[in-house]
Amino acid sequence: MRASETPVSQRQNKAKTDVVTAADRTAQRAVADRIKETFPNDTIYGEEGTTATAISETGRTWVIDPIDGTNNHVRGNRRWTTSVACLVNGQVVTAVNILPMMGDTYVATTDGVYRNGEQVSVSDRVDMDCFRVVPTFWWGFERRIEFTAVTKSIIQLFSDMHRIGSTQAALSLLSAGSFEGVITNVMTNPWDTIAGGSVQISMNNEAVCFLSALCPKTHASAEVSTRST
């Protein structure tokens, strides 16, 4: 399922850097309608408003982020994601991240992670001097000193730093070995990370809400970076 391939002009500011577009709502409605056709009694929990206000601890819940990376989308940047995760009794059983403009679909199952039908794996690098790390989520202006400290630590510890503008895209790329780590200490909403997080859990059981890294050495170093700020 695709949203508009060009930036939409209609948008409503939640905050200066947090926008929602007509395409967000249209995409969520399309995904929810498709799910309801097959699973009419399931709970649907989405970023752009649903009757559910939380993930159900019983039964099946679908968590939707129609466009993760809306700021990328409205600026014509092709790195944005439509994300859907399925949970049973509060536990993720499968998840899909679609990057329609990049032509990539990531599917996480109990058997592993697949990109466009081919199984992928995380980076096997162990030398931190070669690691590429993504700080994700944009700290508000009131927390820019904190963000500066974190990014400084990344630059000092690792080879390179990238910002993607879509957390789900970053986590998907992480699962395929494009990066060695994705880091944040900002509290996230379920739709922001649950599908991408399940990709990482499927890979190595190392992912947590606040920090996702690939190996114990990376994980420990990143924890030091964030805790020192």
C-alpha positions as CSV (number, residue, x, y, z in Angstrom):
1,M,0.0,0.0,0.0
2,R,1.4,3.4,-1.0
3,A,0.7,6.9,0.1
4,S,1.1,9.8,-2.3
5,E,4.5,9.7,-4.1
6,T,4.8,13.5,-4.0
7,P,4.6,15.8,-1.0
8,V,1.1,16.8,-0.1
9,S,0.3,20.5,0.5
10,Q,-2.4,20.0,3.1
11,R,-0.8,19.7,6.5
12,Q,-1.7,20.5,10.1
13,N,1.1,21.3,12.5
14,K,1.1,19.4,15.8
15,A,4.4,21.2,16.5
16,K,6.8,23.1,14.3
17,T,8.6,19.9,13.4
18,D,5.8,17.4,13.9
19,V,3.4,17.5,11.0
20,V,0.5,15.4,9.9
21,T,-0.8,15.3,6.3
22,A,-3.9,14.2,4.6
23,A,-1.8,11.3,3.2
24,D,-1.1,10.1,6.8
25,R,-4.8,9.8,7.5
26,T,-5.7,8.3,4.1
27,A,-2.9,5.7,4.4
28,Q,-4.0,4.7,7.9
29,R,-7.6,4.4,6.9
30,A,-6.7,2.2,3.9
31,V,-4.6,-0.1,6.1
32,A,-7.2,-0.3,8.8
33,D,-10.0,-1.0,6.3
34,R,-8.0,-3.9,4.7
35,I,-7.4,-5.4,8.2
36,K,-11.0,-5.1,9.1
37,E,-12.1,-6.9,5.9
38,T,-10.4,-10.1,7.2
39,F,-10.3,-9.5,11.0
40,P,-13.4,-7.5,11.8
41,N,-13.1,-8.0,15.6
42,D,-9.4,-7.2,16.0
43,T,-8.2,-4.1,17.8
44,I,-6.5,-1.4,15.6
45,Y,-4.2,1.2,17.3
46,G,-2.8,3.8,15.0
47,E,-0.9,7.1,15.2
48,E,-3.6,9.1,13.5
49,G,-6.4,8.2,15.8
50,T,-8.4,5.1,16.3
51,T,-11.1,3.9,18.7
52,A,-8.4,2.0,20.7
53,T,-6.2,4.1,22.9
54,A,-3.7,1.4,23.9
55,I,-2.5,-2.0,22.9
56,S,-4.8,-4.7,24.2
57,E,-3.3,-7.3,26.5
58,T,-5.7,-9.9,25.2
59,G,-6.5,-10.9,21.7
60,R,-5.0,-9.5,18.5
61,T,-4.0,-5.8,18.1
62,W,-2.7,-4.2,14.9
63,V,-0.4,-1.2,15.4
64,I,-0.1,1.2,12.4
65,D,2.1,4.1,11.6
66,P,0.8,5.2,8.2
67,I,3.8,7.4,7.3
68,D,6.8,7.3,9.6
69,G,9.0,10.1,8.4
70,T,6.3,12.6,7.5
71,N,8.7,15.5,7.4
72,N,10.7,13.5,4.8
73,H,7.5,12.8,2.9
74,V,6.4,16.5,2.6
75,R,9.9,17.6,1.5
76,G,10.1,15.0,-1.2
77,N,12.7,12.9,0.6
78,R,12.1,9.3,-0.3
79,R,13.0,7.7,3.0
80,W,9.6,7.2,4.8
81,T,7.9,4.1,5.9
82,T,4.4,2.6,6.3
83,S,4.6,0.3,9.3
84,V,2.2,-2.4,10.6
85,A,2.8,-4.8,13.5
86,C,0.5,-7.6,14.7
87,L,0.5,-8.4,18.4
88,V,-1.3,-11.3,20.1
89,N,-1.9,-10.9,23.8
90,G,0.5,-7.9,23.9
91,Q,3.4,-9.7,22.1
92,V,4.5,-9.0,18.6
93,V,4.1,-12.0,16.3
94,T,4.9,-10.4,12.9
95,A,5.6,-6.9,11.5
96,V,6.0,-5.2,8.1
97,N,7.9,-2.0,7.2
98,I,7.3,-0.8,3.7
99,L,9.5,1.9,2.1
100,P,7.4,2.3,-1.0
101,M,9.6,5.0,-2.6
102,M,12.7,2.9,-2.1
103,G,11.0,-0.3,-3.4
104,D,11.8,-2.2,-0.1
105,T,9.5,-4.3,2.1
106,Y,10.9,-5.7,5.4
107,V,9.0,-8.6,7.0
108,A,9.8,-9.8,10.5
109,T,8.6,-13.3,11.6
110,T,9.7,-15.8,14.1
111,D,12.0,-17.3,11.4
112,G,13.9,-14.1,10.8
113,V,13.8,-10.9,8.8
114,Y,13.3,-10.7,5.1
115,R,13.8,-7.8,2.6
116,N,11.8,-8.2,-0.6
117,G,11.6,-11.9,0.1
118,E,15.3,-12.5,0.8
119,Q,16.5,-13.1,4.3
120,V,18.8,-10.4,5.7
121,S,21.1,-10.2,8.7
122,V,22.6,-7.6,11.0
123,S,26.2,-6.3,10.6
124,D,28.9,-8.7,11.7
125,R,31.4,-5.9,12.4
126,V,33.0,-5.9,15.8
127,D,35.4,-2.9,15.4
128,M,33.7,0.2,16.8
129,D,36.0,2.3,14.7
130,C,34.0,1.0,11.7
131,F,30.5,1.4,13.1
132,R,27.9,3.6,11.5
133,V,25.3,4.7,14.1
134,V,22.0,6.5,13.7
135,P,20.6,8.9,16.4
136,T,16.9,8.8,16.0
137,F,14.0,11.0,17.1
138,W,14.5,14.7,17.1
139,W,14.9,16.2,20.5
140,G,12.8,19.3,21.1
141,F,14.6,22.7,21.3
142,E,14.5,22.5,25.1
143,R,16.6,19.3,24.9
144,R,19.2,20.3,22.2
145,I,22.0,20.4,24.8
146,E,21.3,16.8,25.5
147,F,21.1,15.9,21.8
148,T,24.4,17.7,21.2
149,A,26.1,15.6,24.0
150,V,24.7,12.3,22.5
151,T,25.8,13.1,19.0
152,K,29.2,14.2,20.2
153,S,29.6,10.8,22.0
154,I,28.6,9.0,18.8
155,I,31.2,10.9,16.8
156,Q,33.9,10.2,19.4
157,L,33.1,6.5,19.7
158,F,32.2,5.4,16.3
159,S,33.2,5.8,12.6
160,D,30.2,7.7,11.3
161,M,26.8,9.2,12.2
162,H,23.7,9.3,10.0
163,R,20.3,10.7,10.4
164,I,17.5,9.1,8.5
165,G,14.4,11.0,9.5
166,S,12.3,7.8,9.9
167,T,12.9,5.5,12.9
168,Q,11.2,2.6,11.3
169,A,13.4,3.0,8.2
170,A,16.5,3.2,10.4
171,L,15.6,0.0,12.3
172,S,14.9,-1.8,9.0
173,L,18.2,-0.8,7.6
174,L,19.8,-1.8,10.9
175,S,18.4,-5.3,10.4
176,A,20.0,-5.6,7.0
177,G,23.5,-4.5,8.2
178,S,23.5,-1.0,6.7
179,F,24.2,0.4,10.2
180,E,25.6,-0.9,13.4
181,G,23.3,0.9,15.8
182,V,20.2,3.0,16.3
183,I,20.1,5.1,19.4
184,T,17.6,7.3,21.3
185,N,16.8,8.2,24.9
186,V,13.5,9.8,24.0
187,M,10.3,7.9,25.1
188,T,8.7,6.5,22.0
189,N,5.1,5.7,21.1
190,P,4.3,2.1,20.1
191,W,3.7,3.0,16.4
192,D,7.1,4.7,16.2
193,T,9.3,1.6,17.0
194,I,7.3,-1.5,17.6
195,A,7.6,-2.9,14.0
196,G,11.2,-1.9,13.7
197,G,11.9,-3.1,17.2
198,S,10.4,-6.5,16.4
199,V,12.8,-6.7,13.5
200,Q,15.6,-6.4,15.9
201,I,14.1,-8.8,18.4
202,S,13.7,-11.3,15.6
203,M,17.4,-10.9,14.8
204,N,19.1,-11.1,18.2
205,N,16.9,-10.3,21.2
206,E,19.0,-7.2,21.9
207,A,16.5,-4.4,21.1
208,V,14.9,-2.3,23.8
209,C,12.6,0.8,23.5
210,F,15.3,3.4,24.2
211,L,18.3,1.8,22.6
212,S,18.8,-0.7,19.8
213,A,22.2,-2.1,19.0
214,L,23.7,-5.1,17.4
215,C,26.3,-6.6,19.7
216,P,27.2,-6.4,23.4
217,K,30.2,-4.2,22.7
218,T,28.1,-1.7,20.7
219,H,25.3,-1.9,23.2
220,A,27.5,-1.2,26.2
221,S,29.3,1.7,24.5
222,A,26.0,3.3,23.5
223,E,24.6,3.0,27.0
224,V,27.7,4.8,28.3
225,S,27.1,7.5,25.7
226,T,23.5,8.2,26.6
227,R,23.9,7.9,30.4
228,S,26.7,10.4,30.4
229,T,24.5,13.1,29.1
